[in-house]
Amino acid sequence: MVRSTLLSQSALIVGAFVIAIFSLGVGTYSMSVSSIVEALTQPLFHFSHAPSAIEHQIIWNVRLPRVLMALGAGAGLSLCGATLQGVFRNPLVSPHIIGVSSGAAFGGTLAILLGLGQMGLLCSTFSFGLLALALVFLIAKLFGQQNRLVLILAGVILSGLFSALVSLVQFLADTEEVLPNIVFWLLGSVATANWQSLVTMFVPLSIASMMLLGMRWRINVLSMGEEDANTLDPRSNRTRWIVLILCAVIIASQVAVSGNIGWVGLVVPHIGRMLVGPDHRRLLPASMAIGAALMVVVDDLARTLTDGEVPLGILTALIGTVLIMFLIYFNRREVLR
């Protein structure tokens, strides 16, 4: 059983890597796999038929940052989705449930409205995302409880608040220039990916992801229920908040560079459970690999379906609804119990 699970996880990781390599050749200027490999390894090896300057520029400055950002965004959202579904013991929970995505979205739209530039956008998005989590903690304190139901309630309240503020910013924005930029950013895209924004996302995302993966057994304990969790881990409430903070960091860093992308964190953990089971020691790495591969495929569709750039949020919603209906049908006996 363990060996088959390891093989499944390895196959998923290798599959995501292969999809990423092929995606580097997708676009208006198509490239073969051999050209991609030569362009990627050119700094290390010297080939008789070296890639052209155009191919080198396209790979290193345009497509590689974009593919890596799609990989990171998909992996981060899926990791948070699987983690939060386990912590809240609810398969319908997504990364948006704790209000961080809505807070980060408001920070981004406010930065675009004020014309703060790329660095101001990143700082504002990240700051308001973490502010949303702090407000969740404050609301839970005011209720005098910090159980799962209160946390979900606080997240829903703040999501509604920040969504209203986002609508207010859109209402105040100039309809000729600013509003289209806000709408496109809110729908999600990795079209503006570059090495600077990639570092901005990957540094907090990598640190938080490694910490979450190191806490996989604790997440298993939290998924057993509050009474059992308190029995097995007297500091379970503290652990829950550490997990929420780490998820907030991942979500905020993703929204800061690629906008608000839904459905990935909701759907992918269900696919992961079908493949490797509910144990978070196996589920979290599997979900990251599946989410990374799915996001790269969605981005490939976004830049090839039409002459323009289709926002990722539209495609993830379309694909996500189809996948979730399929999953419900596939597990209809359990759902209808």
Buried (B, 14 or more C-beta within 10 A) or exposed (E): EEEEBEEBBEEBBEBBEEBBBBBBBBBEEEBEEEBBBBBBEBEEEEEEEEBEEEBBEBBBEBBBBBBBBBBBBBBBBBBBBBBBBBBBEEBEBBBBBBBBBBBBBBBBBBBBBEEBEBEBBBBBBBBBBBBBBEBBBEBBEEBEEBEBEBBBBBBBBBBEBBBEBBEBBBEEBEEEEBBEBBBBBBBBBBBBBBEEBBEBBBEBBBBBBEBBBEBBEBBBBBBBEBEEBEEEBEEBBEBBBBBBBBBBBBBBBBBBBBBBBBBBBBBBBBBBBEBBBBBBBBBBBBBBBBBBBBBBBBBBBBBEEEEEBBBBBBBBBBBBEEBBEEBEEEBEEEEEE
